[in-house]
Amino acid sequence: MKRALQILTYKGITHGEQHLLPLKIKFKQMKKAGLLMLMLVALNSFSQEKLSLQQCYTLAEGNFPLAKQKKLLTTQNQLDLEVIKTGKLPKMDFQAQATYQSDVISLPFTSPTSTITPPNKDQYQATVSINQLIYDGGLIDASLAEKSASLKTQQKQVEVNLYQLKEQVNQFYFSILLLQEKRELLLAKKTQLETTLKEVKSGIKFGVLLPNSDSVLEAELLKIDQQLMEVNLNKTSLMSTLSMLIGIPVSPNIILENTEITVDLKTEIERPELDLFQLQKEKVDASEQLIDKKNSPKLSGFATGGYGNPGLNMLDNSFQTYYIAGIKLNWNVFDWNSTKKQRESLQVTKEIIDSEQEVFELNTVMEMTQQQSEINKISAFIASDEEIIALRKKILETSSSQLKNGVITSSAYVTELTNLFEAENNLSTHQIQLQFAKANYKTTKGF
């Protein structure tokens, strides 16, 4: 049993302490009988609550702090898209300056009748410029597409990380389930021993059995009580850790459902990692489109209005208002093969993604193959366990009859009863290990 627990117990997480506050209901303060009845029904329902493996998966994914990143990533992406879209809006710049020059423009000749005076060495300018993008070759749209592809990749990465929580849930869930089943077997053994003890005491009273024949049974009952205490403590500890993982208080009295898990033993993988690899390649494609658009010709219109001394007429030495308007074309015709090298780099990135996908698929198929072998092995053990239990029950029936007739001692009877208990415990352990192996197979395969 301890070895089975070591197999099922997840060692990467420290067991915490569970703090459940008792529900105190002050009946004297309740004035309405209907409210009292509602509270009692709710309390009774909670005490009989069951928890399934699928519910634990859902709760763990919703409770894990990483789940908040999906919403944060969406908000961040919306802000980034708004910033990129501002590229289509007009840009306005204001500039002001005051300068003093050591020299200014002057005419190479002078005339007594000339009225032209050179500009002042101290000059002042204030301008407002407006630039409006007319055509960018699809650069902004490509940037938006690249950001959207990046968001999908990041969100899928979060899903992949959350999916890995299922392995932790499996470890805790089936470890608790194993303790839960052991407790039921111990209670059944205790009930049987108590029944036998009454019969033995009756036999001692009427002189059929030797005195102190009941001592062995009473000692075994005390031993069972110790085992039940240990099981309950271990279950409470694991329940506490499971509670932290799924984010809701879990009472030790809650029953974990032990439902049959069906698996399709095929090597087809349906993991979210495969979607992530595909989205990563789509992001590379979007980045490649963005690189192509960066070298496209860009056309924009501009207008500048100013006030300064001098203005556009450098020979007019006075404060003037002026404006300039026009269109501008910008086209990077030659970039020293920078774009080509960036494309080649992106192709290498795609090849790296493909190789990572191949490694992931190979490792996953190998793990699934091992898990299939484990499922087949445990299934064979279960068939053998059932045969052993059938034989042990026959032996115990004979021993029980012999004990009542004083043919064997209580110790011999307890030995046979323990043998049956161990056989039933092996069967229960193997059945849970089988469900655990199936759950791990489904988690590895993807669902």
Long-range contacts (C-beta under 8 A, 24 or more apart in sequence): 1-178, 1-182, 1-425, 1-429, 4-178, 4-429, 4-432, 4-433, 5-175, 5-178, 5-179, 5-234, 7-433, 8-171, 8-174, 8-175, 8-178, 8-432, 8-433, 8-436, 9-171, 9-175, 9-238, 10-167, 10-168, 10-171, 10-172, 10-175, 12-168, 13-168, 13-172, 13-241, 13-245, 14-241, 15-237, 15-238, 15-240, 15-241, 16-237, 16-240, 16-241, 16-244, 17-237, 17-240, 18-236, 18-237, 18-239, 18-240, 18-243, 18-249, 18-250, 18-252, 20-249, 20-251, 46-251, 47-251, 47-253, 48-255, 49-251, 49-254, 49-255, 50-254, 50-255, 50-256, 50-257, 51-250, 51-254, 51-255, 51-256, 51-257, 52-256, 52-257, 52-259, 53-169, 53-170, 53-173, 53-256, 53-257, 53-259, 53-261, 53-439, 56-169, 56-173, 56-242, 56-245, 56-246, 57-165, 57-166, 57-169, 59-246, 59-247, 59-248, 60-165, 60-166, 60-168, 60-169, 60-245, 60-246, 60-247, 61-162, 61-165, 62-247, 63-245, 63-246, 63-247, 63-248, 64-162, 64-165, 66-158, 66-161, 66-162, 67-158, 67-162, 69-154, 69-158, 70-155, 70-158, 70-159, 73-151, 73-154, 73-155, 73-158, 74-151, 74-155, 77-147, 77-148, 77-150, 77-151, 80-147, 81-144, 81-147, 81-148, 84-140, 84-143, 84-144, 84-147, 85-140, 85-144, 87-133, 87-136, 87-139, 87-140, 87-143, 88-133, 88-140, 90-130, 90-131, 90-132, 91-130, 91-131, 91-132, 92-128, 92-129, 92-130, 93-128, 93-129, 93-131, 94-126, 94-127, 94-128, 94-129, 95-125, 95-126, 95-127, 95-129, 96-125, 96-126, 96-127, 97-124, 97-125, 97-126, 98-122, 98-123, 98-124, 98-125, 99-123, 99-124, 105-314, 116-315, 117-317, 118-317, 119-310, 119-314, 119-315, 119-317, 120-309, 120-310, 120-317, 123-308, 123-309, 123-310, 124-308, 124-309, 124-319, 125-306, 125-307, 125-308, 126-306, 126-307, 126-308, 127-304, 127-305, 127-306, 127-307, 127-308, 128-304, 128-305, 128-306, 129-302, 129-303, 129-304, 130-302, 130-303, 130-304, 131-300, 131-301, 131-302, 132-300, 132-301, 132-302, 133-298, 133-299, 133-300, 134-299, 134-300, 134-301, 134-327, 135-297, 135-298, 135-299, 136-293, 136-296, 136-298, 137-293, 137-296, 137-297, 137-298, 138-293, 138-296, 139-290, 139-293, 139-294, 139-296, 139-298, 141-293, 142-286, 142-289, 142-290, 142-292, 142-293, 143-290, 145-286, 145-289, 145-290, 146-283, 146-286, 146-287, 146-289, 146-290, 148-286, 149-279, 149-282, 149-283, 149-285, 149-286, 150-283, 150-286, 152-279, 152-282, 152-283, 153-276, 153-279, 153-280, 153-282, 153-283, 156-272, 156-275, 156-276, 156-279, 157-276, 159-272, 159-276, 160-272, 160-273, 160-276, 163-271, 163-272, 165-245, 166-443, 167-440, 167-443, 168-245, 169-242, 169-245, 169-246, 170-436, 170-439, 170-440, 170-443, 172-238, 172-241, 172-242, 172-245, 173-242, 173-256, 173-439, 174-432, 174-433, 174-435, 174-436, 174-439, 175-238, 176-235, 176-238, 176-239, 176-242, 176-256, 177-256, 177-258, 177-432, 177-435, 178-428, 178-429, 178-432, 179-231, 179-234, 179-235, 179-238, 180-235, 180-255, 180-256, 180-258, 181-258, 181-428, 181-429, 181-431, 181-432, 182-231, 182-425, 182-428, 183-228, 183-231, 183-232, 183-235, 185-421, 185-424, 185-425, 185-428, 186-224, 186-227, 186-228, 186-231, 187-228, 189-224, 189-417, 189-421, 190-221, 190-224, 190-225, 190-228, 192-417, 193-217, 193-220, 193-221, 193-224, 193-414, 193-417, 194-221, 196-400, 196-403, 196-413, 196-417, 197-221, 199-404, 200-403, 200-410, 203-404, 203-406, 208-404, 208-405, 208-406, 209-403, 209-406, 210-406, 213-409, 213-410, 214-410, 215-410, 216-409, 216-410, 216-411, 216-414, 217-410, 217-413, 217-414, 220-414, 220-417, 220-418, 258-432, 258-435, 260-435, 261-435, 261-438, 261-439, 261-442, 262-438, 263-375, 263-438, 263-441, 263-442, 263-445, 265-372, 265-375, 265-441, 266-445, 267-365, 267-368, 267-369, 268-445, 269-361, 269-364, 269-365, 269-368, 269-445, 269-446, 270-445, 270-446, 270-447, 271-360, 271-364, 271-444, 271-445, 271-446, 272-446, 273-360, 274-357, 274-360, 274-361, 274-446, 277-353, 277-354, 277-356, 277-357, 277-360, 280-353, 281-350, 281-353, 281-354, 284-346, 284-349, 284-350, 284-353, 287-346, 288-343, 288-346, 291-339, 291-342, 291-343, 291-346, 292-339, 294-332, 294-339, 295-332, 295-335, 295-339, 296-331, 297-329, 297-330, 297-331, 298-329, 298-330, 298-331, 299-327, 299-328, 299-329, 299-330, 300-327, 300-328, 300-330, 301-325, 301-326, 301-327, 301-328, 302-326, 302-327, 302-328, 364-444, 364-445, 367-444, 368-441, 368-444, 368-445, 371-437, 371-440, 371-441, 371-444, 372-441, 374-437, 375-434, 375-437, 375-438, 375-441, 378-430, 378-433, 378-434, 378-437, 379-434, 381-426, 381-430, 382-427, 382-430, 382-431, 382-434, 385-423, 385-426, 385-427, 385-430, 386-427, 388-423, 388-426, 389-420, 389-423, 389-424, 389-427, 392-416, 392-419, 392-420, 392-423, 393-420, 395-419, 395-420, 396-420
